[in-house]
Amino acid sequence: MKFAITLRLDCATDRSLHEFRAQLSASASIHDSYSTHVTLAAFDAEVQPGDLWRGLEDFAARWSRIPITLSGLGIFPGVRPVVWAAPAANYILIKMQRELCKLLDGINVYDAFNENCWIPHVTLFTKISNFSEAIESASLKWRPIHGFLEKFDLISFPPVEVKHSMLLKM
């Protein structure tokens, strides 16, 4: 089964990102019903979600919600490029992801989530009909967004299904 561990953005920030996406809907879209988030780790594992969550629950309980500023845009190039919101440097987020990698030692976490490769981001678009138009429009309309990462989730995919979730401390 494929799993991911994510941090969901607060409702106001999620709404701001959806409004930004709506401005560009003619040239780009995303087919993901799951809330906006930062993925901390993704992996294949033959374990029951409840067994996995037992190890993660204590980890999640130690953390408070994390302030985040989505300061710019980035692109993962490829046949199907991905446009994403880039968070400003955030020591707490990096520390959390590195500690999570240590906790998941022994689980084959995808290379992109290795602590030396991970790029924190919030995916904005995965389906882009006119790439140059979408990028031009996005770059002209983008403004920094301030918010919080406030919910720690264990999800399975595809399709996305939240298996366990915990609100981080205020």
Disulfide bonds with the S-S distance in Angstrom:
none
